[in-house]
Amino acid sequence: MLAVIAKLNVAEGKDEAFEEVMLNLAAQVREKEPGNQLYTLCKDEEGNYIVLELYDDADALAAHGSSEHFKAAGGGFKGLMAGPPEIQRLQVVG
């Protein structure tokens, strides 16, 4: 299994619009990607957004990145982000 932690840099004052787009994407990932075991949006105490992701294998992760719903969501994030995401990929040990 592979895990991904994505810290998303949301522009100031854009939280509500960002959450709407991101939660829609998360619902589609859970519905349409059988190789995805977890895709959930979290927010830390300082207001930073993090997506926790878990995939069966490298093929499932690649399928996520090339999926139509993932590509389509990209346009929805336009103007909502303050910078690129910080992505950490991990091999699940246990």
Secondary structure, DSSP 4 states (H G I P E B T S, - for coil): -EEEEEEE-BPTT-HHHHHHHHHHHHHHHHHH-TTEEEEEEEE-TTS-EEEEEEESSHHHHHHHHH-HHHHHHHHHTTTTBSS--EEEEEE---
